Structure formats: C-alpha cells, structure tokens
Amino acid sequence: YPTPFHLYDEKGIRENAKRLKEAFSWNPGFKEYFAVKATPNPAILKILHEEGCGADCSSYTELQMADAVGFKGDEIMFSSNATPAEDFQLARQLNVTINLDDITHIDFLEKVADIPDTVSCRYNPGGHFAIANNIMDNPGDAKYGMTREQMTEAYKILLSKGVKHFGMHAFLASNTVTNDYYPELARILFQVAVELKEETGAHIEFINLSGGVGIPYRPDQEGNDIMVIGEGVRQAFEDILVPAGMGDAKIFTEMGRYMLAPYGALVAKAIHVKH
C-alpha cells in the first residue's frame, strides 16, 4: 500500500474492548457506546460492534454510518448540539436513544419529529472540575448540557409528554490520565440522579459517564488502569444508587481515544530530512 496509510492492531482493539467490559461486568446493563467522531471508519466500527459496543453519534452522517455497519435502535446513542431538524428526524426514524443537550431541544424535537418513550438529558454542573487540586477542565465555560435547575424542569416536561424511561449524561473533562476521573464523575452524576428521581418521580434507567478517560502521550505518563476505574465506579454505585433503590441503573460509557488510539499508527514516508 502506498503511504500514507493507517495501520490498526485488531487483536489489541478486541482485547481492549473485552477488558473494558470486564472492568464494568459488575453492572449487568453496562455498554460502551464508541464515540464515532473519534474514528469514523466502518471497518473499525464493525469490529467494535462484534465486541458488543454501541455507537455514540453526533451528526447525520455518523447516524447513517452506524446504521449501515449494523448498529440498530438503542445500540446507537445520539448526542448533538446546535442540531438540525433532519438529524433529529433521522434519529427518530432509526429509533436510536436521543440525548438532549439543551432544554429548548424538547420543543424542537417535538415540532420536527416526536418525543420518544426514552429520553436522556445532558447535565452541565458548571464551575471548575478538579481532582487533587489540578483543574482538569472548566465545565462552566462549556456550551454543552443543561444546568441543574434545567435538568429538573426538563424531566418534568418530558414526563408530562409521556416519556417513561430516562437517562442522564455528562462530560466534564477530556483525555484524563488518572484513575480518579470516572469515579469522581460517577459520584456527581449518581447524586444528581437520586435527587432528580426524588424531585420528579422519573425512573432513571441509565447513567452515561461519556468519555474523558485518556491515554498517555508521553513516556513519563502512566496509563489508566481500567480495572481500578471500574472498581471505583462500582463503589460509588454501591454508596449512592443502591441505598436509593436505584441499583437497577445501567452504566454506559462513550470512549473514543481510549478504545483505539494505542492500537493505531499512521505510516508515512519521510520525503525530506532537515538538519
């Protein structure tokens, strides 16, 4: 093959997907929804589908691609912002799980399509998100997700429109190289899920931790241990959701680079060397 081309380690990808599933095997409903935007490659998506992953889509084309390679219905999660009408229409046509980024999307979705039985909402806690005094990211400056007050209002509106099954989603930091990120995020989301159930009566069936688990890019960085991360989330689950009678909640993830980045290489020929 002439350069440049990408070379992927299929064995490595499959083993990594299995390891992730094992780390969260304590949760019977666990599913990884691969972030298609990270590598929109049909051959790779098929491999991940064979390993039991779903697809996280954010655009019309990603929905088409996921559908074309065999992901169906609730194997696809649609998370999008500034969403055109046709994207929502295709999402409803394919009967995927829609994750609403904005409270105004409720009326817009109803106007351009309809409100499905299952809806997820994206939460933005605002402020700074920090672990061990290192600020990882600044959700308060991010354009994604609903405020805490809007989450309660959105669930009440959706309940009044006949929604029966609810999900929750948040994305607070990108490419973290620490085993603490997911467990910390899980505690925040689980606590809000309990409050939302108490405030609205909504049955929250799944909680999506989204992405953010990263990979080491430099030799001095130590990679994440997915088994430790899975155990940390389990402890948060046992501490917060189980006592609240929400032990049936499914845990979802939406990883991108963690799933593939260590198993791909760009092969190119150097045409000049400057000294």
C-alpha positions in Angstrom: 0.0 0.0 0.0 1.4 3.4 -0.9 1.9 5.8 2.1 0.3 7.5 3.9 -2.0 4.9 5.5 -3.3 4.0 8.9 -2.5 0.5 10.3 -4.6 -0.9 13.2 -4.0 -3.7 15.6 -7.3 -5.6 15.5 -6.2 -8.0 18.2 -5.3 -5.1 20.5 -8.7 -3.4 19.8 -10.7 -6.5 20.6 -8.7 -7.3 23.8 -9.1 -3.7 25.0 -12.9 -3.8 24.4 -13.1 -7.1 26.3 -11.1 -5.6 29.2 -13.4 -2.6 29.4 -16.4 -4.9 29.5 -14.8 -6.9 32.2 -14.0 -3.8 34.3 -17.7 -3.0 34.4 -19.0 -6.6 34.4 -20.4 -5.9 37.9 -23.1 -3.8 36.2 -25.4 -6.2 34.1 -26.6 -3.5 31.7 -23.1 -1.9 31.0 -22.4 -0.8 27.5 -19.7 1.2 25.8 -21.0 3.5 23.0 -17.9 4.2 20.9 -17.6 7.9 20.0 -17.8 7.5 16.2 -16.4 11.0 15.7 -13.0 9.8 17.1 -12.5 7.3 14.2 -15.4 7.3 11.7 -14.1 4.1 9.9 -16.7 1.5 9.0 -14.2 -1.4 9.3 -13.2 -0.4 12.8 -16.9 0.2 13.8 -17.8 -3.3 12.7 -15.0 -4.8 14.9 -16.3 -2.8 17.9 -19.9 -3.9 17.2 -18.8 -7.5 17.1 -17.3 -6.9 20.6 -20.7 -5.7 21.9 -20.1 -2.0 21.7 -22.7 0.6 20.7 -22.1 3.8 18.7 -22.2 7.3 20.0 -23.2 9.6 17.1 -23.3 13.4 16.9 -24.3 14.1 13.3 -26.5 12.9 10.4 -23.6 11.2 8.6 -22.5 9.4 11.8 -26.0 8.1 12.3 -26.0 6.8 8.6 -22.7 5.1 9.1 -23.6 3.4 12.3 -26.8 2.1 10.8 -25.0 1.0 7.6 -22.5 -1.2 9.5 -25.2 -2.9 11.6 -25.8 -0.9 14.8 -29.6 -0.8 15.4 -32.1 1.0 17.6 -30.8 1.5 21.2 -27.3 0.3 20.2 -27.0 3.9 19.0 -26.9 7.0 21.2 -27.4 10.4 19.5 -25.7 13.3 21.4 -25.7 16.5 19.5 -25.9 20.3 20.0 -27.0 23.0 17.5 -28.9 20.1 15.9 -30.6 20.5 12.5 -34.1 19.2 12.1 -33.1 16.5 9.7 -30.6 15.0 12.2 -33.4 14.6 14.8 -35.7 13.2 12.2 -33.2 10.5 11.1 -32.5 9.7 14.8 -36.3 9.1 15.3 -36.6 7.1 12.1 -33.7 4.8 13.3 -35.3 4.8 16.8 -32.0 5.5 18.5 -31.6 6.8 22.0 -31.6 10.6 21.9 -29.5 12.5 24.5 -30.8 16.1 24.6 -28.1 18.8 25.1 -30.4 21.7 25.6 -33.8 22.2 27.3 -35.0 24.0 24.2 -34.4 20.8 22.2 -37.5 19.3 23.8 -39.9 21.6 22.0 -37.8 21.5 18.8 -37.7 17.7 18.8 -41.5 17.5 19.3 -42.0 20.1 16.5 -39.8 18.4 13.8 -40.4 14.7 14.8 -41.9 13.4 18.1 -41.0 12.7 21.7 -39.9 9.0 22.1 -40.6 6.8 25.2 -36.9 7.0 26.2 -35.0 10.3 26.5 -31.6 11.2 28.0 -30.6 14.7 29.2 -27.1 16.0 29.3 -26.1 17.7 32.6 -23.5 20.5 33.0 -22.7 21.1 36.7 -20.9 24.4 35.8 -17.9 25.8 37.6 -14.5 24.1 37.6 -14.0 20.4 37.8 -10.9 19.5 39.8 -9.2 16.3 41.0 -6.4 16.5 43.6 -6.3 20.3 43.2 -5.4 20.1 39.5 -8.2 21.6 37.4 -8.9 19.1 34.7 -11.5 21.2 32.8 -13.9 24.1 33.1 -17.5 22.9 32.5 -18.8 26.4 33.4 -17.3 27.7 30.2 -18.6 24.8 28.1 -21.6 25.2 25.8 -22.8 21.6 26.4 -25.6 20.4 28.7 -28.3 21.7 31.0 -27.9 23.5 34.3 -29.0 21.7 37.5 -32.3 23.6 37.6 -33.0 22.9 33.9 -32.5 19.2 34.5 -35.4 19.1 37.0 -37.5 21.2 34.7 -36.7 19.1 31.6 -37.6 15.8 33.3 -40.9 17.3 34.5 -41.7 18.5 30.9 -40.7 15.1 29.4 -42.8 13.2 32.0 -45.8 15.4 31.0 -45.2 14.5 27.4 -45.3 10.8 28.1 -41.7 9.8 28.4 -41.4 6.7 30.6 -37.7 5.9 30.5 -34.9 8.4 31.4 -31.2 8.6 31.0 -28.6 11.0 32.2 -25.3 12.1 30.7 -22.3 14.4 31.4 -18.9 15.1 30.1 -16.6 17.2 32.3 -13.1 16.6 31.2 -11.1 15.4 28.2 -8.2 12.9 28.0 -7.6 12.5 31.7 -4.7 10.3 32.8 -5.9 9.5 36.3 -7.9 6.6 37.7 -9.9 9.1 39.8 -11.8 10.8 37.0 -14.7 8.4 36.3 -15.3 7.5 40.0 -15.5 11.3 40.8 -17.8 12.0 37.9 -19.9 9.0 38.8 -20.4 10.3 42.3 -21.6 13.7 41.0 -24.0 12.1 38.4 -25.3 9.4 40.8 -26.1 12.0 43.4 -28.0 14.2 40.9 -29.8 11.1 39.6 -31.1 10.4 43.1 -32.2 14.0 43.5 -34.0 14.0 40.2 -35.8 10.8 41.0 -37.0 12.3 44.3 -37.9 15.7 42.7 -39.7 14.4 39.6 -40.5 10.7 40.1 -38.7 9.9 36.8 -37.3 6.4 36.6 -33.6 6.9 35.6 -32.6 3.7 33.8 -29.2 4.5 32.6 -26.4 6.9 33.5 -23.8 7.7 30.8 -20.3 8.7 32.0 -19.4 9.7 28.4 -15.7 9.8 27.5 -12.7 11.5 29.1 -10.7 8.5 30.1 -7.5 9.2 28.2 -4.2 7.7 27.2 -0.6 8.6 28.0 1.0 10.6 25.2 4.5 10.9 26.8 6.8 8.3 28.2 6.7 9.8 31.7 2.9 9.4 31.9 1.4 6.3 33.4 -1.7 5.0 31.6 -5.1 4.5 33.3 -5.9 1.1 34.9 -9.4 0.4 33.6 -9.9 -2.3 36.3 -9.2 0.2 39.1 -11.5 2.7 37.3 -14.3 0.2 37.1 -14.0 -0.7 40.7 -14.1 3.0 41.7 -17.3 3.5 39.8 -18.8 0.3 41.5 -18.0 1.7 44.9 -19.8 5.0 44.0 -22.7 2.9 42.7 -23.0 0.9 45.9 -22.6 4.0 48.1 -25.2 6.2 46.3 -27.5 4.5 43.9 -28.1 1.2 45.7 -29.3 2.7 49.0 -31.7 5.0 47.0 -33.3 1.9 45.4 -31.7 2.6 42.0 -29.5 -0.4 41.9 -31.0 -1.4 38.5 -29.4 1.6 36.7 -27.3 0.7 33.7 -23.9 2.3 33.3 -22.8 3.5 29.9 -19.5 4.9 28.6 -18.7 6.8 25.4 -15.0 6.5 25.0 -13.1 7.4 21.8 -9.4 7.6 22.0 -9.1 5.1 24.9 -10.7 2.4 22.7 -8.4 2.9 19.7 -5.6 5.3 20.0 -3.0 2.9 21.4 -3.8 0.4 18.6 -3.4 2.6 15.5 -0.4 4.0 13.7 0.0 6.4 10.8 2.5 5.1 8.4 4.1 7.7 6.2 7.3 8.1 4.2 9.7 10.9 5.1 10.5 12.7 1.9 12.9 15.3 3.3 15.1 15.4 6.4 16.2 18.9 7.6 19.4 19.2 9.6 
